[in-house]
Amino acid sequence: METDFHRRIRAIAVSSFLLFAACVLVFAYASAPTTSFALPQEILRPGLRETEIVQSILGRLNRNRIAMPIPVDDAVGSLDHEIVKRFDCSSTDANFDSVDVRVRTRHVGWNRRVAVEHSMGTYYWNVEVVSRDRHETIRAHNWLMIDPRSTGVREAAFGTGEVTNEALLYHELLHGQLLISAMDTPKWRRAACSGRVRLGRERIQHSIINPAVSRYVRNRTERLGGASLYNVLRIVGVSD
Ligand SMILES: [Zn+2]
């Protein structure tokens, strides 16, 4: 059963990262196939510590998959390999006979100039659409950035500091997963077949993401004991 104490801690933990997680949606259309998609010069390689932090958080997310109301397997998988979807177009208003979708996510170095302002994490949908004859290829070269300074401090605090980091990364991965999942719906496929690729809207995504992340935090904090709960109060600056 949830106590007032648990409720309060969850509210603090959720509000402390909801304000600082963000997503960017970007499109590029190309009339001819391209072999590579240039990344802006500001995109950096992640540092060693930064990579360790993200790997640690990812490891815990994988171990606590049961706490996720919406699994993010494709988004996590896209950090390691390309997620490929292929479908034929059958509707009469289709501009193409078939569509390929390829989604890859790269963990890139934290860079305030590229990250969304005031965020501690940013997921960047970076989509290139190439059409040739009656075939369309939609390639997403996505980026994931996590601020190593603030997340590093919380990793060191263990307990609920770690859960707050999991919530931040889970939030960002949901920005990837929701759109990857939407690609399996007839509505999305029909739009893609007629040349109207839908990236979705952040506001709509957040109406799904925020409750899912709250649920994750709730499921995780319910299993934590008193010492860890004390830590989250300390981390977010609550004195009692
Ligand atoms: Zn977001």
Residues whose N, C-alpha, C, O or C-beta is under 5 A from the ligand:
A	BS01	ZN	A21 A22 C23
